[in-house]
């Protein structure tokens, strides 16, 4: 997951939070906007890139 986030240009803090919460690619499709906001991803375009 970290590699995907790095390629999308996400900040190290966001990548760290995804690691700490053990977010994997299979969990992404189950996440809500609130979940992404809690992880520091607030831009809807970025959320769509991560989810696809």
mmCIF file of the N, C-alpha and C atoms, coordinates in Angstrom:
data_MODEL
# 
_entry.id   MODEL 
# 
loop_
_atom_site.group_PDB 
_atom_site.id 
_atom_site.type_symbol 
_atom_site.label_atom_id 
_atom_site.label_alt_id 
_atom_site.label_comp_id 
_atom_site.label_asym_id 
_atom_site.label_entity_id 
_atom_site.label_seq_id 
_atom_site.pdbx_PDB_ins_code 
_atom_site.Cartn_x 
_atom_site.Cartn_y 
_atom_site.Cartn_z 
_atom_site.occupancy 
_atom_site.B_iso_or_equiv 
_atom_site.pdbx_formal_charge 
_atom_site.auth_seq_id 
_atom_site.auth_comp_id 
_atom_site.auth_asym_id 
_atom_site.auth_atom_id 
_atom_site.pdbx_PDB_model_num 
ATOM 1   N N  . UNK A 1 1  ? 0.828   -1.183 0.000  1.00 0.00 ? 1  UNK A N  1 
ATOM 2   C CA . UNK A 1 1  ? 0.000   0.000  0.000  1.00 0.00 ? 1  UNK A CA 1 
ATOM 3   C C  . UNK A 1 1  ? 0.875   1.250  0.000  1.00 0.00 ? 1  UNK A C  1 
ATOM 4   N N  . UNK A 1 2  ? 1.975   1.199  0.722  1.00 0.00 ? 2  UNK A N  1 
ATOM 5   C CA . UNK A 1 2  ? 2.863   2.359  0.789  1.00 0.00 ? 2  UNK A CA 1 
ATOM 6   C C  . UNK A 1 2  ? 3.395   2.731  -0.590 1.00 0.00 ? 2  UNK A C  1 
ATOM 7   N N  . UNK A 1 3  ? 3.724   1.732  -1.389 1.00 0.00 ? 3  UNK A N  1 
ATOM 8   C CA . UNK A 1 3  ? 4.240   1.989  -2.732 1.00 0.00 ? 3  UNK A CA 1 
ATOM 9   C C  . UNK A 1 3  ? 3.193   2.696  -3.591 1.00 0.00 ? 3  UNK A C  1 
ATOM 10  N N  . UNK A 1 4  ? 1.959   2.268  -3.487 1.00 0.00 ? 4  UNK A N  1 
ATOM 11  C CA . UNK A 1 4  ? 0.868   2.909  -4.231 1.00 0.00 ? 4  UNK A CA 1 
ATOM 12  C C  . UNK A 1 4  ? 0.728   4.363  -3.808 1.00 0.00 ? 4  UNK A C  1 
ATOM 13  N N  . UNK A 1 5  ? 0.734   4.606  -2.510 1.00 0.00 ? 5  UNK A N  1 
ATOM 14  C CA . UNK A 1 5  ? 0.598   5.973  -2.001 1.00 0.00 ? 5  UNK A CA 1 
ATOM 15  C C  . UNK A 1 5  ? 1.772   6.843  -2.420 1.00 0.00 ? 5  UNK A C  1 
ATOM 16  N N  . UNK A 1 6  ? 2.972   6.279  -2.405 1.00 0.00 ? 6  UNK A N  1 
ATOM 17  C CA . UNK A 1 6  ? 4.152   7.031  -2.844 1.00 0.00 ? 6  UNK A CA 1 
ATOM 18  C C  . UNK A 1 6  ? 4.025   7.418  -4.311 1.00 0.00 ? 6  UNK A C  1 
ATOM 19  N N  . UNK A 1 7  ? 3.591   6.486  -5.137 1.00 0.00 ? 7  UNK A N  1 
ATOM 20  C CA . UNK A 1 7  ? 3.444   6.763  -6.574 1.00 0.00 ? 7  UNK A CA 1 
ATOM 21  C C  . UNK A 1 7  ? 2.366   7.805  -6.842 1.00 0.00 ? 7  UNK A C  1 
ATOM 22  N N  . UNK A 1 8  ? 1.378   7.891  -5.953 1.00 0.00 ? 8  UNK A N  1 
ATOM 23  C CA . UNK A 1 8  ? 0.337   8.909  -6.093 1.00 0.00 ? 8  UNK A CA 1 
ATOM 24  C C  . UNK A 1 8  ? 0.779   10.256 -5.528 1.00 0.00 ? 8  UNK A C  1 
ATOM 25  N N  . UNK A 1 9  ? 1.970   10.290 -4.918 1.00 0.00 ? 9  UNK A N  1 
ATOM 26  C CA . UNK A 1 9  ? 2.521   11.539 -4.413 1.00 0.00 ? 9  UNK A CA 1 
ATOM 27  C C  . UNK A 1 9  ? 2.017   11.941 -3.041 1.00 0.00 ? 9  UNK A C  1 
ATOM 28  N N  . UNK A 1 10 ? 1.558   10.971 -2.263 1.00 0.00 ? 10 UNK A N  1 
ATOM 29  C CA . UNK A 1 10 ? 1.060   11.289 -0.924 1.00 0.00 ? 10 UNK A CA 1 
ATOM 30  C C  . UNK A 1 10 ? 2.213   11.632 0.017  1.00 0.00 ? 10 UNK A C  1 
ATOM 31  N N  . UNK A 1 11 ? 1.898   12.433 1.020  1.00 0.00 ? 11 UNK A N  1 
ATOM 32  C CA . UNK A 1 11 ? 2.891   12.849 2.007  1.00 0.00 ? 11 UNK A CA 1 
ATOM 33  C C  . UNK A 1 11 ? 3.295   11.662 2.874  1.00 0.00 ? 11 UNK A C  1 
ATOM 34  N N  . UNK A 1 12 ? 4.479   11.737 3.442  1.00 0.00 ? 12 UNK A N  1 
ATOM 35  C CA . UNK A 1 12 ? 4.985   10.674 4.309  1.00 0.00 ? 12 UNK A CA 1 
ATOM 36  C C  . UNK A 1 12 ? 4.073   10.468 5.520  1.00 0.00 ? 12 UNK A C  1 
ATOM 37  N N  . UNK A 1 13 ? 3.479   11.546 6.030  1.00 0.00 ? 13 UNK A N  1 
ATOM 38  C CA . UNK A 1 13 ? 2.580   11.427 7.181  1.00 0.00 ? 13 UNK A CA 1 
ATOM 39  C C  . UNK A 1 13 ? 1.359   10.575 6.872  1.00 0.00 ? 13 UNK A C  1 
ATOM 40  N N  . UNK A 1 14 ? 0.815   10.740 5.681  1.00 0.00 ? 14 UNK A N  1 
ATOM 41  C CA . UNK A 1 14 ? -0.345  9.940  5.259  1.00 0.00 ? 14 UNK A CA 1 
ATOM 42  C C  . UNK A 1 14 ? 0.071   8.479  5.122  1.00 0.00 ? 14 UNK A C  1 
ATOM 43  N N  . UNK A 1 15 ? 1.209   8.245  4.506  1.00 0.00 ? 15 UNK A N  1 
ATOM 44  C CA . UNK A 1 15 ? 1.706   6.876  4.327  1.00 0.00 ? 15 UNK A CA 1 
ATOM 45  C C  . UNK A 1 15 ? 1.929   6.221  5.684  1.00 0.00 ? 15 UNK A C  1 
ATOM 46  N N  . UNK A 1 16 ? 2.491   6.966  6.613  1.00 0.00 ? 16 UNK A N  1 
ATOM 47  C CA . UNK A 1 16 ? 2.741   6.444  7.961  1.00 0.00 ? 16 UNK A CA 1 
ATOM 48  C C  . UNK A 1 16 ? 1.433   6.050  8.648  1.00 0.00 ? 16 UNK A C  1 
ATOM 49  N N  . UNK A 1 17 ? 0.397   6.908  8.514  1.00 0.00 ? 17 UNK A N  1 
ATOM 50  C CA . UNK A 1 17 ? -0.894  6.597  9.146  1.00 0.00 ? 17 UNK A CA 1 
ATOM 51  C C  . UNK A 1 17 ? -1.533  5.353  8.529  1.00 0.00 ? 17 UNK A C  1 
ATOM 52  N N  . UNK A 1 18 ? -1.404  5.194  7.215  1.00 0.00 ? 18 UNK A N  1 
ATOM 53  C CA . UNK A 1 18 ? -1.929  3.982  6.573  1.00 0.00 ? 18 UNK A CA 1 
ATOM 54  C C  . UNK A 1 18 ? -1.209  2.750  7.118  1.00 0.00 ? 18 UNK A C  1 
ATOM 55  N N  . UNK A 1 19 ? 0.115   2.864  7.317  1.00 0.00 ? 19 UNK A N  1 
ATOM 56  C CA . UNK A 1 19 ? 0.886   1.745  7.882  1.00 0.00 ? 19 UNK A CA 1 
ATOM 57  C C  . UNK A 1 19 ? 0.460   1.457  9.314  1.00 0.00 ? 19 UNK A C  1 
ATOM 58  N N  . UNK A 1 20 ? 0.337   2.504  10.127 1.00 0.00 ? 20 UNK A N  1 
ATOM 59  C CA . UNK A 1 20 ? -0.033  2.328  11.537 1.00 0.00 ? 20 UNK A CA 1 
ATOM 60  C C  . UNK A 1 20 ? -1.392  1.666  11.689 1.00 0.00 ? 20 UNK A C  1 
ATOM 61  N N  . UNK A 1 21 ? -2.320  2.028  10.834 1.00 0.00 ? 21 UNK A N  1 
ATOM 62  C CA . UNK A 1 21 ? -3.676  1.471  10.903 1.00 0.00 ? 21 UNK A CA 1 
ATOM 63  C C  . UNK A 1 21 ? -3.809  0.163  10.128 1.00 0.00 ? 21 UNK A C  1 
ATOM 64  N N  . UNK A 1 22 ? -2.689  -0.264 9.518  1.00 0.00 ? 22 UNK A N  1 
ATOM 65  C CA . UNK A 1 22 ? -2.656  -1.513 8.751  1.00 0.00 ? 22 UNK A CA 1 
ATOM 66  C C  . UNK A 1 22 ? -3.714  -1.547 7.646  1.00 0.00 ? 22 UNK A C  1 
ATOM 67  N N  . UNK A 1 23 ? -3.808  -0.423 6.915  1.00 0.00 ? 23 UNK A N  1 
ATOM 68  C CA . UNK A 1 23 ? -4.742  -0.318 5.797  1.00 0.00 ? 23 UNK A CA 1 
ATOM 69  C C  . UNK A 1 23 ? -4.121  -1.018 4.588  1.00 0.00 ? 23 UNK A C  1 
ATOM 70  N N  . UNK A 1 24 ? -4.836  -1.972 4.041  1.00 0.00 ? 24 UNK A N  1 
ATOM 71  C CA . UNK A 1 24 ? -4.371  -2.698 2.861  1.00 0.00 ? 24 UNK A CA 1 
ATOM 72  C C  . UNK A 1 24 ? -5.310  -2.416 1.695  1.00 0.00 ? 24 UNK A C  1 
ATOM 73  N N  . UNK A 1 25 ? -4.921  -2.874 0.521  1.00 0.00 ? 25 UNK A N  1 
ATOM 74  C CA . UNK A 1 25 ? -5.719  -2.590 -0.670 1.00 0.00 ? 25 UNK A CA 1 
ATOM 75  C C  . UNK A 1 25 ? -7.118  -3.185 -0.599 1.00 0.00 ? 25 UNK A C  1 
ATOM 76  N N  . UNK A 1 26 ? -7.293  -4.307 0.071  1.00 0.00 ? 26 UNK A N  1 
ATOM 77  C CA . UNK A 1 26 ? -8.623  -4.903 0.156  1.00 0.00 ? 26 UNK A CA 1 
ATOM 78  C C  . UNK A 1 26 ? -9.548  -4.139 1.099  1.00 0.00 ? 26 UNK A C  1 
ATOM 79  N N  . UNK A 1 27 ? -8.990  -3.342 1.985  1.00 0.00 ? 27 UNK A N  1 
ATOM 80  C CA . UNK A 1 27 ? -9.792  -2.553 2.927  1.00 0.00 ? 27 UNK A CA 1 
ATOM 81  C C  . UNK A 1 27 ? -10.266 -1.239 2.297  1.00 0.00 ? 27 UNK A C  1 
ATOM 82  N N  . UNK A 1 28 ? -9.515  -0.722 1.339  1.00 0.00 ? 28 UNK A N  1 
ATOM 83  C CA . UNK A 1 28 ? -9.801  0.583  0.731  1.00 0.00 ? 28 UNK A CA 1 
ATOM 84  C C  . UNK A 1 28 ? -11.244 0.694  0.257  1.00 0.00 ? 28 UNK A C  1 
ATOM 85  N N  . UNK A 1 29 ? -11.752 -0.338 -0.403 1.00 0.00 ? 29 UNK A N  1 
ATOM 86  C CA . UNK A 1 29 ? -13.114 -0.268 -0.956 1.00 0.00 ? 29 UNK A CA 1 
ATOM 87  C C  . UNK A 1 29 ? -14.184 -0.208 0.127  1.00 0.00 ? 29 UNK A C  1 
ATOM 88  N N  . UNK A 1 30 ? -13.836 -0.562 1.347  1.00 0.00 ? 30 UNK A N  1 
ATOM 89  C CA . UNK A 1 30 ? -14.787 -0.543 2.456  1.00 0.00 ? 30 UNK A CA 1 
ATOM 90  C C  . UNK A 1 30 ? -14.757 0.769  3.237  1.00 0.00 ? 30 UNK A C  1 
ATOM 91  N N  . UNK A 1 31 ? -13.805 1.642  2.914  1.00 0.00 ? 31 UNK A N  1 
ATOM 92  C CA . UNK A 1 31 ? -13.619 2.873  3.680  1.00 0.00 ? 31 UNK A CA 1 
ATOM 93  C C  . UNK A 1 31 ? -14.577 3.972  3.234  1.00 0.00 ? 31 UNK A C  1 
ATOM 94  N N  . UNK A 1 32 ? -14.989 4.791  4.193  1.00 0.00 ? 32 UNK A N  1 
ATOM 95  C CA . UNK A 1 32 ? -15.865 5.933  3.917  1.00 0.00 ? 32 UNK A CA 1 
ATOM 96  C C  . UNK A 1 32 ? -15.023 7.205  3.779  1.00 0.00 ? 32 UNK A C  1 
ATOM 97  N N  . UNK A 1 33 ? -15.668 8.281  3.357  1.00 0.00 ? 33 UNK A N  1 
ATOM 98  C CA . UNK A 1 33 ? -14.974 9.573  3.298  1.00 0.00 ? 33 UNK A CA 1 
ATOM 99  C C  . UNK A 1 33 ? -14.452 9.960  4.674  1.00 0.00 ? 33 UNK A C  1 
ATOM 100 N N  . UNK A 1 34 ? -15.234 9.673  5.699  1.00 0.00 ? 34 UNK A N  1 
ATOM 101 C CA . UNK A 1 34 ? -14.814 9.971  7.071  1.00 0.00 ? 34 UNK A CA 1 
ATOM 102 C C  . UNK A 1 34 ? -13.521 9.225  7.404  1.00 0.00 ? 34 UNK A C  1 
ATOM 103 N N  . UNK A 1 35 ? -13.444 7.950  7.025  1.00 0.00 ? 35 UNK A N  1 
ATOM 104 C CA . UNK A 1 35 ? -12.238 7.159  7.282  1.00 0.00 ? 35 UNK A CA 1 
ATOM 105 C C  . UNK A 1 35 ? -11.020 7.785  6.615  1.00 0.00 ? 35 UNK A C  1 
ATOM 106 N N  . UNK A 1 36 ? -11.182 8.182  5.344  1.00 0.00 ? 36 UNK A N  1 
ATOM 107 C CA . UNK A 1 36 ? -10.070 8.820  4.637  1.00 0.00 ? 36 UNK A CA 1 
ATOM 108 C C  . UNK A 1 36 ? -9.685  10.135 5.304  1.00 0.00 ? 36 UNK A C  1 
ATOM 109 N N  . UNK A 1 37 ? -10.672 10.919 5.718  1.00 0.00 ? 37 UNK A N  1 
ATOM 110 C CA . UNK A 1 37 ? -10.384 12.187 6.391  1.00 0.00 ? 37 UNK A CA 1 
ATOM 111 C C  . UNK A 1 37 ? -9.609  11.959 7.679  1.00 0.00 ? 37 UNK A C  1 
ATOM 112 N N  . UNK A 1 38 ? -9.962  10.921 8.415  1.00 0.00 ? 38 UNK A N  1 
ATOM 113 C CA . UNK A 1 38 ? -9.250  10.598 9.656  1.00 0.00 ? 38 UNK A CA 1 
ATOM 114 C C  . UNK A 1 38 ? -7.794  10.225 9.398  1.00 0.00 ? 38 UNK A C  1 
ATOM 115 N N  . UNK A 1 39 ? -7.526  9.694  8.220  1.00 0.00 ? 39 UNK A N  1 
ATOM 116 C CA . UNK A 1 39 ? -6.159  9.322  7.856  1.00 0.00 ? 39 UNK A CA 1 
ATOM 117 C C  . UNK A 1 39 ? -5.389  10.468 7.217  1.00 0.00 ? 39 UNK A C  1 
ATOM 118 N N  . UNK A 1 40 ? -6.047  11.613 7.048  1.00 0.00 ? 40 UNK A N  1 
ATOM 119 C CA . UNK A 1 40 ? -5.371  12.782 6.500  1.00 0.00 ? 40 UNK A CA 1 
ATOM 120 C C  . UNK A 1 40 ? -5.539  12.965 5.009  1.00 0.00 ? 40 UNK A C  1 
ATOM 121 N N  . UNK A 1 41 ? -6.411  12.186 4.382  1.00 0.00 ? 41 UNK A N  1 
ATOM 122 C CA . UNK A 1 41 ? -6.672  12.328 2.947  1.00 0.00 ? 41 UNK A CA 1 
ATOM 123 C C  . UNK A 1 41 ? -8.008  13.037 2.812  1.00 0.00 ? 41 UNK A C  1 
ATOM 124 N N  . UNK A 1 42 ? -7.966  14.326 2.476  1.00 0.00 ? 42 UNK A N  1 
ATOM 125 C CA . UNK A 1 42 ? -9.169  15.148 2.448  1.00 0.00 ? 42 UNK A CA 1 
ATOM 126 C C  . UNK A 1 42 ? -9.655  15.495 1.049  1.00 0.00 ? 42 UNK A C  1 
ATOM 127 N N  . UNK A 1 43 ? -8.817  15.323 0.062  1.00 0.00 ? 43 UNK A N  1 
ATOM 128 C CA . UNK A 1 43 ? -9.151  15.675 -1.315 1.00 0.00 ? 43 UNK A CA 1 
ATOM 129 C C  . UNK A 1 43 ? -9.885  14.514 -1.987 1.00 0.00 ? 43 UNK A C  1 
ATOM 130 N N  . UNK A 1 44 ? -11.091 14.777 -2.495 1.00 0.00 ? 44 UNK A N  1 
ATOM 131 C CA . UNK A 1 44 ? -11.895 13.708 -3.097 1.00 0.00 ? 44 UNK A CA 1 
ATOM 132 C C  . UNK A 1 44 ? -11.240 13.116 -4.340 1.00 0.00 ? 44 UNK A C  1 
ATOM 133 N N  . UNK A 1 45 ? -10.529 13.927 -5.098 1.00 0.00 ? 45 UNK A N  1 
ATOM 134 C CA . UNK A 1 45 ? -9.831  13.407 -6.280 1.00 0.00 ? 45 UNK A CA 1 
ATOM 135 C C  . UNK A 1 45 ? -8.745  12.412 -5.863 1.00 0.00 ? 45 UNK A C  1 
ATOM 136 N N  . UNK A 1 46 ? -8.037  12.721 -4.799 1.00 0.00 ? 46 UNK A N  1 
ATOM 137 C CA . UNK A 1 46 ? -7.005  11.818 -4.290 1.00 0.00 ? 46 UNK A CA 1 
ATOM 138 C C  . UNK A 1 46 ? -7.627  10.531 -3.776 1.00 0.00 ? 46 UNK A C  1 
ATOM 139 N N  . UNK A 1 47 ? -8.750  10.653 -3.095 1.00 0.00 ? 47 UNK A N  1 
ATOM 140 C CA . UNK A 1 47 ? -9.446  9.466  -2.591 1.00 0.00 ? 47 UNK A CA 1 
ATOM 141 C C  . UNK A 1 47 ? -9.842  8.562  -3.750 1.00 0.00 ? 47 UNK A C  1 
ATOM 142 N N  . UNK A 1 48 ? -10.335 9.149  -4.824 1.00 0.00 ? 48 UNK A N  1 
ATOM 143 C CA . UNK A 1 48 ? -10.726 8.359  -5.988 1.00 0.00 ? 48 UNK A CA 1 
ATOM 144 C C  . UNK A 1 48 ? -9.514  7.671  -6.620 1.00 0.00 ? 48 UNK A C  1 
ATOM 145 N N  . UNK A 1 49 ? -8.376  8.351  -6.657 1.00 0.00 ? 49 UNK A N  1 
ATOM 146 C CA . UNK A 1 49 ? -7.160  7.737  -7.204 1.00 0.00 ? 49 UNK A CA 1 
ATOM 147 C C  . UNK A 1 49 ? -6.735  6.542  -6.360 1.00 0.00 ? 49 UNK A C  1 
ATOM 148 N N  . UNK A 1 50 ? -6.803  6.695  -5.039 1.00 0.00 ? 50 UNK A N  1 
ATOM 149 C CA . UNK A 1 50 ? -6.416  5.612  -4.140 1.00 0.00 ? 50 UNK A CA 1 
ATOM 150 C C  . UNK A 1 50 ? -7.383  4.442  -4.273 1.00 0.00 ? 50 UNK A C  1 
ATOM 151 N N  . UNK A 1 51 ? -8.663  4.748  -4.373 1.00 0.00 ? 51 UNK A N  1 
ATOM 152 C CA . UNK A 1 51 ? -9.691  3.702  -4.416 1.00 0.00 ? 51 UNK A CA 1 
ATOM 153 C C  . UNK A 1 51 ? -9.701  2.941  -5.736 1.00 0.00 ? 51 UNK A C  1 
ATOM 154 N N  . UNK A 1 52 ? -9.204  3.559  -6.793 1.00 0.00 ? 52 UNK A N  1 
ATOM 155 C CA . UNK A 1 52 ? -9.232  2.871  -8.102 1.00 0.00 ? 52 UNK A CA 1 
ATOM 156 C C  . UNK A 1 52 ? -7.930  2.229  -8.318 1.00 0.00 ? 52 UNK A C  1 
# 
